[in-house]
Every structure is written in structure tokens, then in C-alpha cells.
Amino acid sequence: MKRKYKKVRSKRKSTFKNEWRYLVIITFICLILAFGLAFITGNVPYFLDRTIQKQADRITGENMKDIESEIMEKAKKENMEDIVKKYKDKAKGLR
């Protein structure tokens, strides 16, 4: 025997999805309020200043390492050239 009517199940949205959406919205609102409050109290500019200073120090350190290596290479070449000139001059003087 066939049923005349099909059972209609209501498709409920998962409560987790609804709660997740509200959680994300509340989190964004809290973050915006926290940044606003931190900016008003002056903590964000200090944080930004500290972050920028760290990056500047890192970049300067990397550049200094490159410059030091270039200076060392030039010094080695100059020293080698000076040494070669000395020995050439001595060799000419001995002849």
C-alpha cells in the first residue's frame, strides 16, 4: 500500500552554522572596538613604531652584512695587490 502523501521533513539549518556566523560577527566587532580603544589610548602607534623599528633594524643589519663582505673582499684584493707589488719591487731590486 502506497502512501498518499510524502512525509515532509523540514530542512533545518545546522545550529552550529548559525552560531558560527554570530561568533564571527561578534569577533570582528570586538576586534574593531579593541583597535579603536587601543588607538585612542595611544598603544597602537607605539606598537606600529616598535614593529617598524624592528623591520628597519633587520633591513639595516642585512645591508651591513652585505657591505661588510664587500669591504672585506676589497681589502683582501688590495692587500694581495700590495703584497704582489712589494715582491715584484724586491725581485727587481735583486736583479
Secondary structure, DSSP 4 states (H G I P E B T S, - for coil): ---SSPPPPP-PPPHHHHHHHHHHHHHHHHHHHHHHHHHHHTHHHHHHHHHHHHHHHHHHHHHHHHHHHHHHHHHHHHHHHHHHHHHHHHHHHH-
